[in-house]
Amino acid sequence: MRLELLAILLLTAVGCSRTVEKVHGGDVVHREKSMYRDIMVIESEGNRCMSFSRRGGLQSCVFMNNMNTLSLPYSRGVFAGLVANPGAKKVLVIGLGGGVIPRAIRRIDPAMQIDVIEVDPAVVKVAKRYFGYREDAHLRTHIGDGRIFVRRQVRAGVRYDLIVIDAFGRFYVPEHMMTREFIGDVKSLLAPGGVVSSNTFSQGLLAPYEAATYQAVFGETRVLDMPLGSRILVVGRDGLPPAATLRKNNAILQPRLWKLGIFPGELDSHVQPRVVGYRPLTDQYSPANLLMGQ
């Protein structure tokens, strides 16, 4: 009887070893279905990443032996917004993911006041458990829809020096947060000299519509082309500093940026040429996901 039991246990152990799920070339160490998405935490070659899709697309990644270094290029690129407004003291991050961006902002300046809005409470839980995300008196997480939060903050008279938009995935975007009306509300939420740094798409039919929408609201737009099909759009409530000032700001910030794994020159941006022939996305016309699928 004991031998039969031992054999069953051995077979069970072998079966379990074969059921380790592989996604994006790594081991799935956590998986859960929230009311919005399928959340996976994947580990591979010293990296830990959050993903919402088996087909590809990583929301956040960290080096397991150094979670303070920014792994994904886009998470470094959004700091071009800080280069455009290095005196920022109050920040809004729309979309949490693993929480690596607000954590990195805190390392730049622990005194910064940071609000994060995230629609999915399960994402917040996973960020805390696997990515070292922690709230404190200067870092607050709000659960809810990003557009509704922005509208409420505008009505409450709250203003931010820097707004980071990181709410879009590789295979789905919340269309109501890509329209001229939403981007207009974001502009209204900026303090004088305030800047928006938005992680967007560099490829596909959606990209020029998205650029046209930002240009319709802000005018001058600067862009950083990033690897892996993304880009960072940088816009300012009152315009952006000239290129020479941006280079100077970058050099001054470099000792602190270096701590995050951001190299000199990595945040250099260029002016986005005026987009012609593409209508801005609006609440009445926002086929973002159809354009992504083309």
Solvent accessible surface area in square Angstrom, and as a share of the most:
residue,aa,sasa,rsa
1,M,188,0.84
2,R,214,0.78
3,L,144,0.72
4,E,109,0.49
5,L,100,0.50
6,L,93,0.46
7,A,47,0.37
8,I,104,0.53
9,L,104,0.52
10,L,104,0.52
11,L,130,0.65
12,T,76,0.44
13,A,59,0.46
14,V,69,0.40
15,G,31,0.30
16,C,79,0.47
17,S,75,0.48
18,R,196,0.71
19,T,103,0.60
20,V,81,0.47
21,E,51,0.23
22,K,128,0.54
23,V,6,0.03
24,H,72,0.32
25,G,67,0.65
26,G,2,0.02
27,D,50,0.26
28,V,23,0.13
29,V,62,0.36
30,H,31,0.14
31,R,92,0.34
32,E,36,0.16
33,K,162,0.69
34,S,25,0.16
35,M,157,0.70
36,Y,110,0.42
37,R,69,0.25
38,D,26,0.13
39,I,0,0.00
40,M,1,0.00
41,V,0,0.00
42,I,6,0.03
43,E,40,0.18
44,S,38,0.24
45,E,170,0.76
46,G,39,0.37
47,N,44,0.22
48,R,43,0.16
49,C,14,0.08
50,M,0,0.00
51,S,0,0.00
52,F,46,0.19
53,S,25,0.16
54,R,133,0.48
55,R,174,0.63
56,G,8,0.07
57,G,15,0.14
58,L,63,0.31
59,Q,31,0.14
60,S,3,0.02
61,C,5,0.03
62,V,1,0.00
63,F,72,0.30
64,M,71,0.32
65,N,143,0.73
66,N,68,0.35
67,M,50,0.23
68,N,56,0.29
69,T,28,0.16
70,L,7,0.04
71,S,22,0.14
72,L,18,0.09
73,P,21,0.13
74,Y,23,0.09
75,S,2,0.02
76,R,34,0.12
77,G,0,0.00
78,V,3,0.02
79,F,6,0.02
80,A,6,0.04
81,G,0,0.00
82,L,3,0.01
83,V,5,0.03
84,A,9,0.07
85,N,25,0.13
86,P,57,0.36
87,G,52,0.50
88,A,2,0.01
89,K,115,0.49
90,K,56,0.24
91,V,0,0.00
92,L,0,0.00
93,V,0,0.00
94,I,3,0.01
95,G,10,0.10
96,L,6,0.03
97,G,11,0.11
98,G,0,0.00
99,G,0,0.00
100,V,8,0.05
101,I,6,0.03
102,P,1,0.00
103,R,44,0.16
104,A,3,0.03
105,I,3,0.01
106,R,45,0.16
107,R,96,0.35
108,I,6,0.03
109,D,22,0.11
110,P,87,0.55
111,A,63,0.49
112,M,4,0.02
113,Q,71,0.31
114,I,2,0.01
115,D,2,0.01
116,V,0,0.00
117,I,4,0.02
118,E,11,0.05
119,V,45,0.26
120,D,1,0.00
121,P,68,0.43
122,A,16,0.12
123,V,0,0.00
124,V,13,0.07
125,K,116,0.49
126,V,1,0.01
127,A,0,0.00
128,K,70,0.29
129,R,169,0.62
130,Y,26,0.10
131,F,0,0.00
132,G,27,0.26
133,Y,0,0.00
134,R,148,0.54
135,E,72,0.32
136,D,70,0.36
137,A,90,0.70
138,H,64,0.29
139,L,3,0.01
140,R,119,0.43
141,T,26,0.15
142,H,53,0.23
143,I,93,0.47
144,G,23,0.22
145,D,38,0.20
146,G,6,0.06
147,R,33,0.12
148,I,90,0.46
149,F,22,0.09
150,V,0,0.00
151,R,79,0.29
152,R,161,0.59
153,Q,27,0.12
154,V,31,0.18
155,R,183,0.67
156,A,73,0.57
157,G,48,0.46
158,V,38,0.22
159,R,93,0.34
160,Y,1,0.00
161,D,29,0.15
162,L,5,0.02
163,I,0,0.00
164,V,1,0.01
165,I,0,0.00
166,D,23,0.12
167,A,32,0.25
168,F,24,0.10
169,G,18,0.18
170,R,147,0.54
171,F,74,0.31
172,Y,139,0.53
173,V,0,0.00
174,P,21,0.13
175,E,55,0.25
176,H,71,0.32
177,M,9,0.04
178,M,6,0.03
179,T,2,0.01
180,R,106,0.39
181,E,61,0.27
182,F,0,0.00
183,I,2,0.01
184,G,25,0.24
185,D,24,0.13
186,V,1,0.00
187,K,61,0.26
188,S,55,0.36
189,L,0,0.00
190,L,1,0.01
191,A,15,0.12
192,P,103,0.65
193,G,39,0.38
194,G,0,0.00
195,V,2,0.01
196,V,0,0.00
197,S,0,0.00
198,S,0,0.00
199,N,19,0.10
200,T,3,0.02
201,F,31,0.13
202,S,37,0.24
203,Q,131,0.58
204,G,55,0.53
205,L,89,0.45
206,L,2,0.01
207,A,7,0.05
208,P,30,0.19
209,Y,37,0.14
210,E,3,0.01
211,A,1,0.00
212,A,8,0.07
213,T,1,0.00
214,Y,8,0.03
215,Q,7,0.03
216,A,46,0.35
217,V,24,0.14
218,F,21,0.09
219,G,28,0.27
220,E,76,0.34
221,T,1,0.01
222,R,21,0.08
223,V,4,0.02
224,L,5,0.03
225,D,96,0.50
226,M,22,0.10
227,P,78,0.49
228,L,149,0.74
229,G,26,0.25
230,S,18,0.12
231,R,17,0.06
232,I,0,0.00
233,L,0,0.00
234,V,4,0.02
235,V,0,0.00
236,G,2,0.02
237,R,85,0.31
238,D,91,0.47
239,G,37,0.35
240,L,22,0.11
241,P,30,0.19
242,P,94,0.59
243,A,41,0.31
244,A,63,0.49
245,T,52,0.30
246,L,17,0.09
247,R,148,0.54
248,K,132,0.56
249,N,16,0.08
250,N,13,0.07
251,A,70,0.54
252,I,109,0.55
253,L,3,0.01
254,Q,29,0.13
255,P,91,0.57
256,R,91,0.33
257,L,0,0.00
258,W,146,0.51
259,K,111,0.47
260,L,0,0.00
261,G,15,0.15
262,I,1,0.00
263,F,110,0.46
264,P,93,0.59
265,G,39,0.37
266,E,43,0.19
267,L,6,0.03
268,D,86,0.45
269,S,25,0.16
270,H,86,0.39
271,V,80,0.46
272,Q,30,0.13
273,P,92,0.58
274,R,151,0.55
275,V,28,0.16
276,V,125,0.72
277,G,77,0.74
278,Y,88,0.34
279,R,138,0.50
280,P,32,0.20
281,L,0,0.00
282,T,16,0.09
283,D,67,0.35
284,Q,160,0.71
285,Y,60,0.23
286,S,21,0.14
287,P,29,0.18
288,A,0,0.00
289,N,41,0.21
290,L,126,0.63
291,L,21,0.10
292,M,50,0.22
293,G,67,0.64
294,Q,148,0.66
